Amino acid sequence: MARVFTQAEAKQLGLPGRKALEIVSGARGARGVTLRLAEIPVPQPGETPRSPHQHYDFEECIYVLSGTGTTHADSGEFPIKPGDTLLVPAGEKHVTRNTGNEPLLLLCFFPVADITKGTREPGVSSGACCNS
C-alpha cells in the first residue's frame, strides 16, 4: 500500500557534524530502502572536520537540494551543487563537507531498509549511523 511520509514524522538522528532526519527506513515500514535528509552546517573556524565513513555492502546516492560542498572519497574529490547527484559505490570511504556560506542540504538514498548494518563511522554507535 502506498504511503506518504511527512518531514514532521521523520526520526531525528544524533549524528556528528550534521543534522539528519530518517524519513523512510525499515523502522518505518520500508522493506528495501532508506531515505534521509541531511543538513551540513557552514563550518566554524577551528572546527575539526568529521571523519569519512563507509557502507560495506551497499551504495549511497546523494542528491543536492541546496548549498555547495565537496565529497571527499577514496576515488577523488567531487564538488557538488544544487541539482547534482553523486553515487558512492559500496565500500568506498567518503565524507561530504560544506564549502559554501549557507547550510548544505542533501537527500541521501540507500537501497537497504537498515543502513546501520554494514556501515561504519568513527565515533557513532551502530544504531544511529550514517549518511553523506
C-alpha positions as a printed NumPy array, in Angstrom:
array([[ 0.   ,  0.   ,  0.   ],
       [ 1.327,  3.446, -0.907],
       [ 2.037,  5.833,  1.943],
       [ 3.037,  9.473,  2.415],
       [ 5.788, 10.197,  4.937],
       [ 5.928, 13.771,  6.231],
       [ 9.062, 15.535,  7.399],
       [ 7.337, 16.149, 10.734],
       [ 7.164, 12.362, 11.279],
       [10.839, 11.801, 10.47 ],
       [13.199, 10.481, 13.13 ],
       [15.909, 12.937, 14.207],
       [19.317, 11.235, 14.307],
       [22.176, 12.284, 16.56 ],
       [24.999, 12.274, 14.03 ],
       [28.231, 14.294, 14.345],
       [28.746, 17.313, 12.127],
       [25.255, 17.438, 10.634],
       [21.541, 17.297, 11.308],
       [19.905, 14.21 ,  9.878],
       [16.302, 13.076,  9.573],
       [15.412,  9.498,  8.698],
       [12.296,  9.838,  6.568],
       [11.858,  6.248,  5.328],
       [13.528,  3.04 ,  6.551],
       [12.782, -0.448,  7.744],
       [11.867,  1.025, 11.129],
       [ 9.09 ,  2.951,  9.35 ],
       [ 7.803,  0.015,  7.305],
       [10.047,  0.035,  4.221],
       [11.27 , -3.348,  3.018],
       [14.314, -2.328,  0.991],
       [15.098,  1.407,  1.124],
       [16.262,  4.148,  3.473],
       [15.84 ,  7.85 ,  2.707],
       [17.453, 10.548,  4.822],
       [17.575, 14.336,  4.738],
       [20.934, 15.695,  5.905],
       [21.872, 19.296,  6.66 ],
       [25.576, 20.073,  6.916],
       [26.184, 23.486,  8.502],
       [28.728, 26.078,  7.429],
       [31.994, 25.08 ,  9.164],
       [33.113, 27.267, 12.046],
       [36.725, 28.473, 12.443],
       [38.829, 25.911, 14.315],
       [36.207, 23.191, 13.975],
       [37.567, 19.67 , 13.468],
       [36.11 , 18.141, 10.294],
       [34.364, 14.809, 10.727],
       [35.99 , 11.611,  9.534],
       [34.925,  9.584,  6.497],
       [32.533,  6.661,  6.827],
       [31.69 ,  3.731,  4.581],
       [28.857,  1.4  ,  3.694],
       [30.375, -2.035,  3.122],
       [27.594, -3.78 ,  1.222],
       [25.53 , -1.077, -0.484],
       [25.75 ,  2.153, -2.464],
       [24.689,  5.636, -1.362],
       [23.038,  8.077, -3.729],
       [23.272, 11.743, -2.663],
       [21.123, 14.463, -4.274],
       [21.975, 18.111, -3.518],
       [18.916, 20.226, -2.69 ],
       [20.729, 23.454, -1.725],
       [24.15 , 24.78 , -0.795],
       [27.563, 23.761, -2.091],
       [30.107, 21.258, -0.883],
       [32.739, 18.693, -1.72 ],
       [32.528, 14.957, -1.203],
       [35.929, 13.501, -0.355],
       [36.039,  9.828, -1.363],
       [38.621,  7.116, -1.924],
       [38.311,  7.765, -5.669],
       [38.749, 11.562, -5.502],
       [37.166, 14.883, -4.569],
       [33.792, 15.774, -6.052],
       [32.46 , 19.355, -5.889],
       [28.652, 19.334, -5.593],
       [25.948, 21.959, -6.074],
       [22.126, 22.05 , -6.231],
       [20.739, 19.583, -8.752],
       [23.832, 17.33 , -8.684],
       [23.597, 13.635, -7.806],
       [26.578, 11.672, -6.535],
       [26.703,  7.872, -6.477],
       [29.132,  6.415, -3.919],
       [29.995,  2.743, -4.55 ],
       [29.71 ,  0.141, -1.79 ],
       [32.826,  0.007,  0.372],
       [34.184,  3.426, -0.634],
       [35.102,  5.692,  2.291],
       [33.57 ,  9.154,  1.91 ],
       [32.568, 12.335,  3.713],
       [30.741, 15.411,  2.413],
       [31.783, 18.843,  3.657],
       [30.099, 22.21 ,  3.253],
       [32.199, 24.669,  1.221],
       [29.632, 27.459,  0.972],
       [28.149, 30.184,  3.148],
       [24.759, 28.507,  3.727],
       [23.75 , 25.067,  5.022],
       [24.271, 22.187,  2.587],
       [21.015, 20.22 ,  2.254],
       [21.234, 16.657,  0.916],
       [18.757, 13.885,  0.182],
       [20.507, 10.545,  0.791],
       [19.125,  7.277, -0.603],
       [20.267,  3.778,  0.34 ],
       [18.96 ,  0.557, -1.279],
       [18.566, -1.203,  2.096],
       [15.973, -0.903,  4.862],
       [18.576, -0.678,  7.665],
       [21.843,  1.114,  6.925],
       [23.216,  0.536, 10.426],
       [24.142, -2.996,  9.373],
       [27.125, -2.686,  7.082],
       [28.006,  0.944,  7.883],
       [30.992,  2.174,  9.856],
       [31.514,  5.758, 11.018],
       [34.113,  6.629, 13.676],
       [32.522,  7.997, 16.848],
       [28.973,  6.847, 16.063],
       [27.188,  3.921, 17.682],
       [25.963,  1.344, 15.18 ],
       [22.32 ,  2.097, 15.996],
       [22.465,  5.714, 14.795],
       [24.801,  5.565, 11.847],
       [25.408,  7.457,  8.956],
       [24.85 ,  9.407,  5.809],
       [26.855, 11.636,  3.484]])
